[in-house]
Amino acid sequence: DGGITQSPKYLFRKEGQNVTLSCEQNLNHDAMYWYRQDPGQGLRLIYYSQIVNDFQKGDIAEGYSVSREKKESFPLTVTSAQKNPTAFYLCASSILSDTEAFFGQGTRLTVV
Amino acid sequence: ELKVEQNPLFLSMQEGKNYTIYCNYSTTSDRLYWYRQDPGKSLESLFVLLSNGAVKQEGRLMASLDTKARLSTLHITAAVHDLSATYFCAVDPLPGGGSNYKLTFGKGTLLTVNP
């Protein structure tokens, strides 16, 4: 079955640690996205990538980093510079010519 | 900067009633999407509206797009409890899609349907 897989589903981070969230898709989509969701805030774009080895900052990129070494994979690293990382993180992908986005199941990150 | 505003943000309604959720956006666009999110879950695509005057219906939900008014509506007919969820609209900020593929989301409408 085609789809987008995010892992882990739940992640706990200690203060000062970097953590990496995984996102893999087998839909053969060119574009991939990372969104952050906080209660009452809707979805905010962190980073997006339209092609392998290229990515652009979204609206709230500070404290985050990404890579796009393979078409299928778009991991997100939450660095220690992100002061308030507790949130629900959603990965999405879309065909380049059509921006309808399909979402993974999300990763809930909590700082302990 | 594109702004997408949904209203209401909270909607409590009785089963069997009708209601409309509104999505206004601030720049020209001809691509608008509606998503549903259940608590703690991901987003599920409901409707894709790709032109002025587009209307799509699925069960008790009907979505429409007026690009001249920069307005989309999601109409709920004879609501049932299973429709309780958060509904998001999302707008492609460039006319015709363009090359900057990113969606801007509204804050969502939390719908609660009471028996």
Chai-1 contact restraints between the chains, C-beta under 6 A:
chainA,res_idxA,chainB,res_idxB,connection_type,confidence,min_distance_angstrom,max_distance_angstrom,comment,restraint_id
A,A31,B,Y101,contact,1.0,0.0,6.0,A-B,restraint_1
A,G42,B,F105,contact,1.0,0.0,6.0,A-B,restraint_2
A,G42,B,G106,contact,1.0,0.0,6.0,A-B,restraint_3
A,G42,B,K107,contact,1.0,0.0,6.0,A-B,restraint_4
A,G42,B,G108,contact,1.0,0.0,6.0,A-B,restraint_5
A,L43,B,F105,contact,1.0,0.0,6.0,A-B,restraint_6
A,L45,B,K102,contact,1.0,0.0,6.0,A-B,restraint_7
A,Y48,B,K102,contact,1.0,0.0,6.0,A-B,restraint_8
A,T99,B,D92,contact,1.0,0.0,6.0,A-B,restraint_9
A,T99,B,Y101,contact,1.0,0.0,6.0,A-B,restraint_10
A,T99,B,L103,contact,1.0,0.0,6.0,A-B,restraint_11
A,E100,B,Y33,contact,1.0,0.0,6.0,A-B,restraint_12
A,E100,B,V48,contact,1.0,0.0,6.0,A-B,restraint_13
A,A101,B,L103,contact,1.0,0.0,6.0,A-B,restraint_14
A,F103,B,S42,contact,1.0,0.0,6.0,A-B,restraint_15
A,F103,B,L43,contact,1.0,0.0,6.0,A-B,restraint_16
A,Q105,B,S42,contact,1.0,0.0,6.0,A-B,restraint_17
A,G106,B,S42,contact,1.0,0.0,6.0,A-B,restraint_18
